Amino acid sequence: MTSNFLASPELAPHAGDLYGIDAAFTEEERAIRDSIRRFVDEQVLPVIGPAYVDGRFPKEIIPGMAELGVFGPTLPEKYGCAGLSSVAYGIICQELERGDSGVRSFASVQGSLVMYPIYAFGSEEQRMKYLPGLAKADLIGCFGLTEPDFGSNPAGMITRAARQSDGSWVLNGSKMWITNGSTADVAIIWAKTEGDDPKSIRGFIVETDTKGFSAKDQKGKLSLRASDTSELVLDDVHVPADALLPNSGGLKSPLMCLTQARYGIAWGAIGAAMACFEEAVAYAKTRVMFDKPIGGTQIQQVRLANMLTEITKGQLLALHVGRMKDQGTFTPQMVSLAKRNNVDIATDIARETRRLLGGNGILAEYAAMRHMANLESVYTYEGTHDVHSLILGQAITGLNAFGG
């Protein structure tokens, strides 16, 4: 697949780039950013507010995302992917989440949690069968790890895969909080294959039209409303022997997938923060109170200065870990630090923007409250803020504080 990122002329540097971070990107990376930014401005922003209010993912944007090559963009071109760097993938996530967390989540799941495990743990036959269709969004995928009672402790999962005499498998269990679950054509399902031993966890490619597989929308969400979130139920789901991802094994395999997704989130959160910051600046310069723009008051200038400072730090953090990822020198703990920090500061920036906007901040025509609500979910998923704190604590002390 030939990437169309370079087809668009470069746009102006992003507002608020006080440290000239734009110059740290390559020409190709800037072209990628500008192409995705244009797509978000022209195709996502006009529809995302109403979609959020209606509680639906705007499926009409999927073909455009596929055309730009945002699904599995770091995977090799032989599978229909763009073969881009990790930094380029991060920039894509940043710009997509500048539109909405649900849009970036859709791409993250498709690429990092479905295409990546097929590429990393699958056979060549599995790669050729599924990856080109997923890259073009002819197939939609989901990732089934989290369960109703096992989120931060996935090792406790109760989903089981029983091997049959002919080599096939029968899966039973349920998964919860699954992005793309109700629209997926294929699901990557993680299950224990030997009793309760976490070391026996394996991954399976399950086509969702298989008998016994069902998905149910999660109702009542007040966050990520423009996203498909589902519960999956597997009731004697019979899959062939070649549904097993042969190179998967133990909890390490799904955690490797999560590291890929968490890396994208570290960039994506900065995109949401940028969107809020830009909205806050524009509003502060035009909203007149007591005969002058509120941006001319000290309290609002301090707010904006704090936002810009945290965004700049988050950008530098994401860029550095991205360069290390491309060099093969990064660690999962680095990704934990970036995800934890950047989502935290983005959540605060969204909240401060909402406050700066006053009463208007609660309206759907403004982005701040939508981003604020979305980021509360991002704060929790792909490893909660507190779980990443414990990951870092263990890295610092060498002592494991999980479970007590």
N, C-alpha and C positions, 0 to 999 in steps of 0.2 A: 504494500500500500504506500503510495507516494503522499507524503504529508503536504497539506495545503497551507501550512503556517506561513510560508514565505511569500504567498501570493499577494498579501495585503501590504500596502505602504506603511511605514512606521508612523505611529501617532506621537503626540507630544508626551514627554515624560510625565510620570504620575505626580499629581499634586502632593506637596508636602515632602518631597524627596530632599530634605535638608542636607543629608550626608552624601548626596550624589551616588546613591547605590545603583542607580540606573547604569552608570558607567562600569560597574563591576560585572554586568551581564555581557555576554557575547552578542554579536550582531544577530545571530540566529535566535538566541534567547529573547532578545527584545522583539524580534519579529513574531515569535510565538506569543509573547505576552500581548502584543498589539492586536493580533488576529483574534485571540480569545476574548480580549477586552471588547473588541468591536462586536463580536457575536453576542456577548452578554448585554451590551448596550442596546443592540438592535433586536435581539430575539428573546432574551430572558427578561430583562427589566420591564418591558411592556406587559408581560403576562404573569409575572411571578406574584405580584400583590393579590390580584383576584384569585389566582390558584391557591394561594395560602389561605385566603378567607374561605374558599370553597372546600379546602381540605383535600386537594388532589395534586398529584404530580403532573406537570404540563408535558405530556408525552409528545406533543407536537414539536418540541425542541430536540428530541432524540436524533432524528436524521441529520440535523445540522451539527450536532456534537460528533456523530460518527464521521461525517464528511471532513471535519477538522482533525480527526485522528486522536481524540482525547481518551479513547478506551485502550488501556494497556500500552501507552505510548513508548515505554522503555523496552518493550519486547522486540525481538528481531523482525525485520521486514519480511522474512520468509513466511511468517504467520499472518501477514496482512497488517502488521503494526508499523509504527513510525521509527522505531529504533533510536529514540531520543535519550538524552542524559537524564539523570535524576533531578538535576536543577531545573531542567525544562519541564519535567513532570510537576515539580513543586510550583513553578510559575503558573502552570495550567490550573492547578488546584486553587491557587491564590485568586486567580481571575474568576473561576467558576463560583467560588464562595463569595466573592464580591457581589455576585448576583443573589445567591441563596445557599445556605448550608445543604439544603435538600438536593440541589443540583450537583454540588461537589460530591455529596454522599453517593449519588447515583453513579457517577464516574468512578469514585473510589472503590465501591463494591465491585463494579464490573471489571475494573482493571486489577486492583491490588488483592481483592479477596476471591475472585473467580478465575480470571485469566492467569494471574501469577501462580496459584497453586497447581493449575493444570500444566503450566510451563515448568515449574520447579519440581513437581512431584509426579507428573504424568508421563506416560509413554509417548513416543513420537507419534504413534497412531492417534492417541487422544489429543495431542496438540493439533495435528492436522485436521482432525474431525471437528474440533470445537473453536479453536482460537480465531480462525478467519471470520467465522460467523459472529463471534462475540465482538471482534474489532469493528465490524460493520453494523453492529447492533441488530443484525438479523436474528440473533439470539440474545436474550436478556438473562443474566445470571443473578443468583443470590448465594449467601454464605451462611450456613447453619452451624454455629458453634454454641452461642448463648442459649441457655435453657431457662424455664420459668424459675427454677430454684438454684441455678448455677450460672451466675454472671461473672463476678470477679474471681470465682474459683472454678474455672472450666474443667479442672481435673476431676471434679465430682460428678460430671455429666452422667446421666442415666440412659441415654440413647445407646442402643446395642445393635451390633451387626453380627448375625449368626451365619456362619459358613455352612452351605449345604453340600451334600455328597457329590454333586456335579460341579462344584466350584463356585456356584452362584452365591448370593448373599440375601438375607432377609433382614430388613431394618425396622426397628420399632423405637419410638420415642417422640419427643416434641422439642421444638426450638422456638424461642421468643425474641421479639424485637428485631426481626429480620427485614432489613432494607431490601426493597425490590421483590419481596416474597410473593406477593399476589400477582405480579406481572412476569415472574421469571419463567423461562423455558427450561433452564437447568439449575440445579442447586448443588453446591459443594457441601456435603453433609459429613460431619465428624462424629464418629461413634466408636465405642469400645468394642473390641472383637474378642476379648478374653476376660470374662467376668468383670471385676471392678478395678482392673489394673490400668492406671493411666498410661502406662507404657504401651498398651495395646491399642491406643487411639489411632485410627486410620481415617483417611479421607476417601469419600466416594462421590462420583459424578452421578447425580440422580436426575433423570429427565422428569419434569414435573407432571407430565401426563401419565406417569406410571400409576397403576392401580394401587390404592392405599395411601397415596400422597395427596395432602390437601393443605390449602393456605387460607387463612382468615385474617381480614384487615383488623388492625388494632384500632379500636374506637376510642374517642374521648381525648385525643391528643391536644395539648395546648402548645406544643412545640413541634418543629419539623412537620408542619401541617402540609407543606407542599412536598411530601415524600411518602412513598409507599412503605408502610411498616406493618409487618404481619407476624402471625403465629403459624408455624409449620407443624403439621401432625403427620407422623409416619406410622401407619398401621399395617403391619405385615407387607412392607414394600419390598417386592422381589426385584433385585437387579442382577444383571449378568456378572460373570467373573471379571470382565474387563471394565466394569464400573469403578473398581478399586483403583485409587491413585497408587501405583506400585512402589513409589519411592517415599511415600509418607510413612511416618512412624513416630508415635509418642506425641506428647503435648507440644514438643518443640516445633512440629510442622505447622499447626495452626497459628502458633505464636510468631513464627516467621512471617506469615501472611499479615498478621496484625501489625508487625513492625513496619511493613510496607505502607499500610493504610495510615498508621499513626504519623509517619513521615509526611504524607500528603496533608493530613489534618494540620500539622504545624504550620504549613504554608497557607492552607485554606483559611484558618482563623485570622491570619493577618489580612486576607482579602476582605473578610467581614468587618474587621476593625477599620480598614481603609474606607470602606463604603460609609460607615458611620461617621468617621472623621470628616470626610468630604461633605456629608450632609450637614454636620454640625457647623463647619466653616461657612458654607453657603448660607445657612439660616442665620448665623450670627452676624453676617455682613449685611443682611437685608431686613431682618426683623427689627423694627424701630420700637423702642420703649423709652419713655421720658425724653422724647425728642432726639434720640440718637440710636444708632444701631447697637444692639446688645453686645456685639463683638468689640465695642469700644469700652466695655466695663472690665474691671480687673478680675472679677470672679470668673467670667467666661473666658478671658484670655488665659487664666491659670488652667482652666479645664482643657482648653485646646493645646496648651503647651505640654500638659501631662500626656494627652493622647498621642501627640506627635513623638514625644520621647519614647513611649512604650512601643509604638509601632516601629520606630527606627531600630530599637534594640531587638525586637522580634524579627525584623527583616534580616538583620545581620546574623542572628542566631540561626535562622532557617537556611540562609545562604551558605554559611560555614558548614553546617552539618550536611547540606546537599553536596558541596564540593568534596567533603570527606567520603560521602557515600559513593560518589563517582570514582574516587580513588581507591575504594575498598578498605578504608581505614576507620569507618564509623562503627559504633556499637549500638545495640538496642537501648542501652542506658542513655546515650546521647539523644536518641529519638524521644525517649520518655521525658527528658528535661525540656526539649523543644515543644513537645505537645503540651505538657503541663503548663509551661510558662505562657505560651502564645495563646492558648485557649483562655487562660485565666485573665490575661490582660485584655483580650478582645471582649470578653464578657463585661469587664469593667468599663471599657470604652463605649460599648453599646448602651450600657446603663446610663453613663454620663451624658451621652448624646440625647437619650430619651429625656433626661432631666433638662438639658439645655433647651430642647424644643418646647418645653412646657406642656400645655394641654394638647398641642398639635402632635406631640410625640406618641400619643396613643392611637393615632389614625393610621389606617393601612396605606394611605397614599405616601406616607413617610416610611423609610426602611428601618429605622432604629429599633422599634419595638419587635418587629419581626426577627431581626438579627439577634436581639437580646433573648427572645424566647428560644430561638433555634440553638443559640450557643449554650443554653442550659443543658440541652441534650448532648451537644458535642463535649461539654465539660464532663459528662458522665460516660459516654460510650467510648469504645476502643481503649478501655482501661480508664477507670475513674481518676479524677484528680488525686484522690487520696492513695489509690493503688500506685500511681506513678511516683508519689511521694515515698512510698515504701520501697519501690524499686531503686530509687536514688539513695534512700537511707541504707539499703543493703550494700549498694556500691561504695558508699562512704565508709561504713563501719565493718563490712564483712559479716554482719549479723542479720539473720532472717527474722523479720518482725511479723511476717504473715501468719495469720491463724492464732494470734494471741498477743 
